[in-house]
Amino acid sequence: MNAELTAFIKDSLERGQERDAIRDVLLRAGWQESEVRNALSAFADIRFPVAVPRPRHSFHAREAFLYLVSFIALYVTAINFGIMVFGLIDWTFTDPLDRGNRYPSFGKATVIASVIVALPLYLFMMRRLSSEIAADPERQQSPVRRWLTYLTLVVAAGFILGDVIALLANLLLGNLAIRFLLKVAAILVITSCIFGFYFWDIRRAETPSDGSKAPPAVWALLVGVVVVVIACLGYSIYLFGTPGEQRSIQFDRQRVSDLTNISRNVEEFWQLNGELPAGFEDMSGTRYSIHSIHDPETGVPYEYRVVDTTEGAYELCAIFATDTAERGERGPRFSDDPRDHGIGRTCFLHEVRRERPMPVEVVPESRPPESRPPGSRPIDTPPP
């Protein structure tokens, strides 16, 4: 608060000037209405020979803690909700070029858990802080609150600016895929909601006479945001599966890891012995490092069968509990990659990789020796 303005108001009140007259003269002098209002509110409206100051609120570490926790919860909610929306967009609008997207981001447990924890925490903290401001409007002038609010406005404005730049750049490059447009729209909506709410909040802090009640548009925005977040969260949990389904997925991933490890050891056996192992017992030496030949859930050994000893073809089988296509781990079905499997007994045909001999350049005898490349030999000359 401006010290010169405060001193002028104090002196005017002590000289018996009315508040409306003081306000009018200061506005004609060029002062902002919010500055005048805040300065006048520092003195009680009581008839007394001298100006009576109002008690000033003291901002303690507890208040800083509450604001910091609320804004951290806001950032965690916004970031992870954005990741969740991106995953749902990728899941709904598939791209054949995006082969690496085997595990969509909406299915990451940390993303879902972050939104579940951070959103209620943010709503609880905001309700508590709003109640304290309603009881003591002076709390709106908390330095911590103002700094964090302006920081949030800067971050949101930066995201909006970057979003528009990315949209224009991709427009110039001719890249207007539906997934990109939806992701740009998602970022724009999330950041615009945050920016709009806190811009209104900071304006409310500068005009305390408006009261602490939010207009219907702000309440509609808050309710709409909460409903959308809960809807996306529920749909993500539905696609993600129950804890029991997730346990089955973890078992299947362990089976995939075991089969991949067994396949590597079969390859090593072939390279060392020139033939396929007859069974798992042939790879029991210290040279090999098979993690497990037993199903992690049932304890039944995996199936191994030699298909063609000449070509080095063999088959590995396991019984899976889930289907990769149904749970969003996209890829060619029932290929040689054990990450792509269905429910029940699934077999994968493998063929060992053979070492190709280095090509030897054959040079005709009629060619002068000096014109032959170094290391080559005549066609009728036996190798050393």
C-alpha positions as CSV (number, residue, x, y, z in Angstrom):
1,M,0.0,0.0,0.0
2,N,1.4,3.4,-1.0
3,A,2.6,5.3,2.1
4,E,2.0,8.7,0.6
5,L,-1.6,7.8,-0.2
6,T,-2.2,6.4,3.3
7,A,-0.8,9.5,4.9
8,F,-3.0,11.8,2.8
9,I,-6.2,9.8,3.7
10,K,-5.2,9.8,7.4
11,D,-4.7,13.5,7.4
12,S,-7.9,14.1,5.5
13,L,-10.0,12.0,7.9
14,E,-8.5,13.8,10.9
15,R,-9.5,17.1,9.3
16,G,-13.1,15.9,9.1
17,Q,-13.3,15.2,5.4
18,E,-16.0,12.8,4.2
19,R,-14.8,9.5,2.7
20,D,-16.7,10.1,-0.6
21,A,-15.1,13.5,-1.0
22,I,-11.6,12.0,-0.3
23,R,-12.3,9.2,-2.9
24,D,-13.5,11.7,-5.5
25,V,-10.5,14.0,-5.2
26,L,-8.1,11.1,-5.4
27,L,-9.7,9.7,-8.5
28,R,-9.6,13.1,-10.2
29,A,-5.9,13.2,-9.2
30,G,-5.3,10.0,-11.2
31,W,-5.2,7.3,-8.5
32,Q,-6.6,3.9,-9.3
33,E,-10.0,3.1,-7.7
34,S,-8.7,-0.1,-6.2
35,E,-5.7,1.7,-4.6
36,V,-8.1,4.3,-3.1
37,R,-10.5,1.7,-1.9
38,N,-7.7,-0.4,-0.2
39,A,-6.2,2.7,1.4
40,L,-9.6,3.8,2.8
41,S,-10.4,0.4,4.1
42,A,-7.2,0.6,6.3
43,F,-9.1,3.1,8.6
44,A,-12.3,2.3,10.5
45,D,-15.4,4.3,9.7
46,I,-15.7,5.7,13.2
47,R,-16.2,9.3,14.2
48,F,-13.2,10.3,16.3
49,P,-10.8,13.3,16.4
50,V,-8.1,11.2,14.8
51,A,-8.2,8.4,12.1
52,V,-8.7,5.0,13.7
53,P,-6.6,2.3,11.9
54,R,-8.1,-1.2,11.4
55,P,-6.2,-4.1,12.7
56,R,-3.9,-5.4,10.0
57,H,-3.8,-9.1,9.4
58,S,-0.5,-10.9,10.1
59,F,0.5,-13.6,7.5
60,H,2.1,-16.5,9.2
61,A,3.9,-19.6,8.0
62,R,0.7,-21.6,8.4
63,E,-1.0,-19.5,5.7
64,A,2.0,-19.9,3.4
65,F,1.8,-23.6,3.9
66,L,-1.9,-23.8,3.0
67,Y,-1.4,-21.8,-0.2
68,L,1.7,-23.7,-1.3
69,V,-0.1,-27.0,-0.8
70,S,-3.1,-25.8,-2.7
71,F,-1.1,-24.6,-5.7
72,I,1.1,-27.7,-5.8
73,A,-2.1,-29.8,-5.8
74,L,-3.4,-27.6,-8.7
75,Y,-0.2,-28.2,-10.7
76,V,-0.2,-31.9,-10.1
77,T,-3.8,-32.2,-11.1
78,A,-3.5,-30.1,-14.3
79,I,-0.3,-31.9,-15.5
80,N,-1.5,-35.4,-14.9
81,F,-5.0,-34.7,-16.2
82,G,-3.4,-33.4,-19.4
83,I,-1.4,-36.6,-19.7
84,M,-4.5,-38.6,-19.1
85,V,-6.4,-36.7,-21.8
86,F,-3.5,-37.2,-24.3
87,G,-3.6,-41.0,-23.6
88,L,-7.4,-41.1,-24.2
89,I,-7.0,-39.2,-27.5
90,D,-4.2,-41.7,-28.6
91,W,-6.4,-44.6,-27.6
92,T,-9.5,-43.3,-29.4
93,F,-7.8,-42.0,-32.6
94,T,-5.1,-44.6,-33.5
95,D,-2.2,-43.7,-35.7
96,P,-0.6,-46.6,-37.7
97,L,2.8,-44.7,-37.6
98,D,2.7,-44.7,-33.8
99,R,3.9,-48.3,-33.2
100,G,5.7,-47.5,-30.0
101,N,2.5,-46.5,-28.2
102,R,2.0,-50.0,-26.6
103,Y,1.0,-48.7,-23.2
104,P,-1.2,-45.5,-23.5
105,S,-0.6,-42.8,-20.9
106,F,-4.1,-43.1,-19.4
107,G,-3.1,-46.5,-18.2
108,K,-0.2,-45.4,-16.1
109,A,-1.1,-46.0,-12.4
110,T,0.8,-42.9,-11.3
111,V,-1.3,-40.7,-13.6
112,I,-4.6,-42.0,-12.3
113,A,-3.4,-42.0,-8.7
114,S,-2.1,-38.4,-9.0
115,V,-5.4,-37.1,-10.1
116,I,-7.4,-39.1,-7.5
117,V,-5.2,-37.7,-4.7
118,A,-4.4,-34.2,-5.9
119,L,-7.9,-33.0,-7.1
120,P,-9.8,-33.6,-3.8
121,L,-6.8,-32.1,-1.9
122,Y,-7.0,-29.0,-4.1
123,L,-10.7,-28.6,-3.7
124,F,-10.5,-29.1,0.1
125,M,-7.7,-26.5,0.4
126,M,-9.5,-24.0,-1.7
127,R,-12.7,-24.3,0.2
128,R,-10.8,-23.9,3.5
129,L,-9.0,-20.8,2.2
130,S,-12.2,-19.3,0.8
131,S,-13.9,-19.7,4.2
132,E,-11.1,-17.9,5.9
133,I,-11.2,-15.1,3.4
134,A,-14.9,-14.8,3.8
135,A,-14.4,-14.4,7.5
136,D,-11.5,-12.0,7.2
137,P,-11.3,-10.3,3.7
138,E,-7.9,-8.9,4.6
139,R,-6.5,-12.3,4.0
140,Q,-6.9,-11.7,0.3
141,Q,-3.9,-9.4,0.5
142,S,-1.6,-12.3,1.5
143,P,1.8,-11.9,-0.3
144,V,2.2,-15.6,-0.7
145,R,-1.3,-15.9,-2.3
146,R,-0.6,-13.0,-4.7
147,W,2.8,-14.2,-5.8
148,L,1.6,-17.8,-6.4
149,T,-1.5,-16.5,-8.2
150,Y,0.5,-14.3,-10.5
151,L,3.0,-17.1,-11.1
152,T,0.1,-19.4,-12.1
153,L,-1.1,-16.7,-14.5
154,V,2.3,-16.4,-16.1
155,V,2.6,-20.2,-16.5
156,A,-0.9,-20.5,-17.9
157,A,-0.3,-17.6,-20.3
158,G,3.0,-19.3,-21.4
159,F,1.2,-22.5,-22.2
160,I,-1.5,-20.8,-24.1
161,L,1.1,-18.9,-26.2
162,G,3.1,-22.0,-26.9
163,D,-0.1,-23.8,-27.8
164,V,-1.0,-21.2,-30.4
165,I,2.5,-21.2,-31.8
166,A,2.6,-25.0,-32.1
167,L,-0.8,-25.0,-33.8
168,L,0.3,-22.3,-36.3
169,A,3.7,-24.1,-37.0
170,N,2.0,-27.4,-37.7
171,L,-0.6,-25.6,-39.9
172,L,2.3,-24.2,-42.0
173,L,3.8,-27.7,-42.2
174,G,0.5,-29.2,-43.3
175,N,0.2,-31.4,-40.2
176,L,-3.4,-31.2,-39.0
177,A,-4.0,-34.7,-37.9
178,I,-7.0,-35.1,-35.6
179,R,-4.9,-36.3,-32.7
180,F,-2.7,-33.2,-32.8
181,L,-5.7,-30.8,-33.1
182,L,-7.4,-32.5,-30.1
183,K,-4.3,-32.3,-28.0
184,V,-3.8,-28.7,-28.8
185,A,-7.5,-28.1,-27.9
186,A,-7.0,-30.0,-24.6
187,I,-4.0,-27.9,-23.5
188,L,-5.8,-24.7,-24.5
189,V,-9.0,-25.6,-22.5
190,I,-7.0,-26.7,-19.4
191,T,-4.8,-23.6,-19.3
192,S,-7.6,-21.2,-20.2
193,C,-9.8,-22.5,-17.3
194,I,-6.9,-22.0,-14.9
195,F,-6.0,-18.6,-16.3
196,G,-9.6,-17.4,-16.3
197,F,-10.3,-18.5,-12.8
198,Y,-7.2,-17.0,-11.2
199,F,-7.5,-13.8,-13.3
200,W,-11.0,-13.3,-11.8
201,D,-9.6,-14.2,-8.4
202,I,-6.9,-11.6,-8.5
203,R,-9.3,-9.0,-9.7
204,R,-11.6,-9.9,-6.8
205,A,-8.7,-9.4,-4.4
206,E,-8.2,-5.9,-5.8
207,T,-11.9,-5.0,-5.4
208,P,-12.9,-6.2,-1.9
209,S,-16.2,-4.3,-1.9
210,D,-17.5,-6.9,-4.5
211,G,-17.6,-9.5,-1.7
212,S,-16.3,-13.0,-1.7
213,K,-19.2,-14.6,-3.5
214,A,-18.4,-15.9,-7.0
215,P,-20.7,-15.0,-9.9
216,P,-22.7,-17.8,-11.5
217,A,-20.3,-18.0,-14.4
218,V,-17.4,-18.9,-12.1
219,W,-19.4,-21.5,-10.3
220,A,-20.5,-23.0,-13.6
221,L,-16.8,-23.1,-14.7
222,L,-15.7,-24.8,-11.4
223,V,-18.5,-27.4,-11.5
224,G,-18.0,-28.1,-15.2
225,V,-14.2,-28.7,-14.7
226,V,-14.8,-31.0,-11.8
227,V,-17.4,-33.0,-13.8
228,V,-15.1,-33.4,-16.8
229,V,-12.1,-34.4,-14.7
230,I,-14.2,-37.0,-12.8
231,A,-15.7,-38.3,-16.1
232,C,-12.2,-38.7,-17.8
233,L,-10.9,-40.3,-14.6
234,G,-13.7,-42.8,-14.4
235,Y,-13.3,-43.8,-18.1
236,S,-9.6,-44.2,-17.6
237,I,-10.1,-46.4,-14.7
238,Y,-12.6,-48.5,-16.7
239,L,-10.0,-48.9,-19.5
240,F,-7.2,-49.4,-17.1
241,G,-8.9,-52.3,-15.3
242,T,-9.5,-53.4,-11.7
243,P,-6.6,-54.3,-9.4
244,G,-7.3,-58.0,-10.0
245,E,-7.1,-57.4,-13.8
246,Q,-3.9,-55.5,-13.3
247,R,-2.4,-58.4,-11.3
248,S,-3.2,-60.7,-14.3
249,I,-1.5,-58.3,-16.6
250,Q,1.6,-58.3,-14.4
251,F,1.7,-62.1,-14.5
252,D,1.5,-62.0,-18.3
253,R,4.3,-59.5,-18.5
254,Q,6.4,-61.8,-16.3
255,R,5.6,-64.6,-18.7
256,V,6.7,-62.5,-21.6
257,S,9.9,-61.7,-19.9
258,D,10.6,-65.4,-19.2
259,L,9.9,-66.4,-22.8
260,T,12.2,-63.7,-24.1
261,N,14.9,-64.8,-21.7
262,I,14.5,-68.4,-22.7
263,S,14.7,-67.5,-26.4
264,R,18.0,-65.6,-25.9
265,N,19.5,-68.7,-24.2
266,V,18.3,-70.9,-27.1
267,E,20.1,-68.6,-29.5
268,E,23.3,-68.8,-27.4
269,F,23.0,-72.6,-27.3
270,W,22.8,-72.7,-31.1
271,Q,25.8,-70.5,-31.5
272,L,27.9,-72.6,-29.2
273,N,26.8,-76.1,-30.3
274,G,25.4,-75.7,-33.8
275,E,22.1,-77.3,-32.8
276,L,19.0,-76.7,-30.8
277,P,18.7,-77.9,-27.2
278,A,16.5,-80.9,-26.8
279,G,14.9,-79.4,-23.7
280,F,15.4,-77.0,-20.8
281,E,17.8,-79.4,-19.1
282,D,20.4,-78.9,-21.8
283,M,20.7,-75.2,-20.8
284,S,21.2,-75.8,-17.1
285,G,24.9,-75.1,-17.1
286,T,26.6,-72.1,-15.7
287,R,27.1,-70.7,-19.2
288,Y,23.4,-70.1,-19.5
289,S,21.2,-67.7,-17.4
290,I,17.6,-68.8,-17.7
291,H,15.6,-66.9,-15.1
292,S,12.7,-69.3,-14.8
293,I,11.1,-72.1,-16.9
294,H,8.0,-72.1,-14.7
295,D,4.8,-70.1,-15.0
296,P,4.9,-67.4,-12.2
297,E,1.3,-68.0,-11.2
298,T,0.7,-71.7,-11.6
299,G,4.2,-73.1,-11.4
300,V,3.7,-75.2,-14.5
301,P,6.8,-75.3,-16.9
302,Y,6.6,-73.5,-20.1
303,E,6.4,-75.5,-23.3
304,Y,9.4,-75.9,-25.6
305,R,9.4,-77.9,-28.8
306,V,11.9,-78.3,-31.6
307,V,10.2,-77.8,-35.0
308,D,13.1,-78.1,-37.5
309,T,16.6,-78.9,-36.3
310,T,18.1,-78.0,-39.7
311,E,16.6,-74.6,-39.9
312,G,16.9,-74.0,-36.2
313,A,13.1,-73.5,-35.7
314,Y,11.5,-74.0,-32.3
315,E,8.3,-73.1,-30.5
316,L,7.7,-71.6,-27.1
317,C,4.2,-71.7,-25.5
318,A,2.6,-70.3,-22.4
319,I,-0.9,-69.8,-21.0
320,F,-1.8,-66.1,-20.7
321,A,-4.6,-64.5,-18.7
322,T,-5.2,-61.4,-20.8
323,D,-5.3,-60.3,-24.4
324,T,-2.9,-57.5,-25.5
325,A,-5.3,-56.2,-28.1
326,E,-8.1,-55.8,-25.6
327,R,-5.9,-53.9,-23.1
328,G,-4.5,-51.5,-25.6
329,E,-1.0,-52.9,-26.1
330,R,-1.3,-52.7,-29.9
331,G,0.8,-54.7,-32.2
332,P,0.6,-57.6,-34.7
333,R,-1.5,-60.4,-33.2
334,F,0.2,-63.8,-32.5
335,S,3.5,-62.7,-34.1
336,D,6.9,-64.0,-33.0
337,D,6.9,-61.2,-30.4
338,P,5.6,-62.7,-27.1
339,R,4.3,-59.2,-26.1
340,D,1.4,-59.8,-28.5
341,H,-0.8,-62.6,-27.2
342,G,-4.3,-63.7,-26.6
343,I,-6.1,-65.4,-23.6
344,G,-5.2,-69.0,-23.1
345,R,-2.4,-71.2,-24.6
346,T,-0.4,-69.2,-27.1
347,C,2.6,-70.4,-29.0
348,F,5.3,-68.4,-30.7
349,L,7.4,-69.8,-33.5
350,H,11.1,-68.7,-33.5
351,E,14.0,-69.3,-35.8
352,V,17.6,-68.9,-34.7
353,R,19.6,-66.2,-36.3
354,R,22.4,-67.5,-38.5
355,E,25.8,-65.9,-38.9
356,R,26.4,-64.9,-42.5
357,P,29.9,-65.6,-43.9
358,M,31.9,-62.6,-45.1
359,P,31.8,-62.2,-48.9
360,V,35.1,-62.9,-50.8
361,E,35.7,-61.0,-53.9
362,V,36.7,-63.3,-56.8
363,V,39.1,-61.7,-59.3
364,P,39.9,-63.4,-62.8
365,E,43.4,-64.6,-63.3
366,S,43.8,-62.4,-66.5
367,R,43.6,-59.3,-64.3
368,P,47.0,-57.8,-63.6
369,P,48.0,-58.5,-60.0
370,E,48.6,-54.8,-59.3
371,S,45.0,-54.0,-60.3
372,R,43.5,-56.4,-57.9
373,P,42.2,-55.0,-54.6
374,P,44.3,-55.8,-51.6
375,G,43.4,-59.2,-50.0
376,S,41.8,-60.7,-53.2
377,R,43.0,-63.8,-54.9
378,P,42.8,-65.4,-58.4
379,I,39.8,-67.6,-59.0
380,D,41.9,-70.7,-59.4
381,T,44.1,-70.0,-56.4
382,P,43.1,-72.0,-53.3
383,P,42.8,-70.1,-50.1
384,P,45.7,-70.4,-47.7
